[in-house]
C-alpha cells in the first residue's frame, strides 16, 4: 500500500493553475485546501479600502497583524471556489480586482506582512493532510513538505486564463492590461529579497501549458504513487 504524502506544497506564478488544481487534488484526497495567495490579496484589499498608502510599509505591516482573515467552503453559488472573509465581511470577488492585482506583489514583499501570514499558514499546515498553494510554500512556509510541486506556464497563456475570468464576471480589463500587469508581478515576485518566487530544490516542475486541470491532477496522482 502506498503511503500518501501528508503535506503537499504547490507553488507557481499567477494563473499557473495552482488554486483550481490544488483544490481539486485536496478534494480527491479528502485533504484540507489552503490558497495562501488569498491572504495576501485580503491584506492588499484591506489597505486599499482603508486608504492606507501601499508604499507605507509600516502601516501595511501593522494592518496585517490586526485583521482577521477567514477562508472557508463557498456559501454562495456564483462559481467561487471558497469564501474569503475579512473581519467577517465577504470580499471573495473584491480581492480579484485589477487594483488588487496591481498592488498585491508589493504588499506581499513586506517583511512584516510575510512574517505574519507565514506564521498563520504554518499553524494551519501543522494539522497535516493538507494541500497548500502559493509562491513560497515549498521554500519557506512548509520546507519539509512531503511532496513539492511547482507549476509553470507561459505568461501569455496565464494572462489569457485571467482574461477569461474577467470576461465571465463582466470586468473591463483588457487582455493587454492583464498581460502587462502579470509581467510586472512576475518580475517583482521573482526578484524580491524575501521569499522570492522560485521552485524548491526538491520540487517537481510541471508545465500546465496546453493541459486541462484533470490532466495535471492525473500527473500529480501518478507521482504520488511512484
Order of alpha helices (4+ residues) and beta strands (2+ residues): beta-alpha-beta-alpha-alpha-beta-beta-beta-alpha-alpha-beta-beta-alpha-alpha-beta-alpha
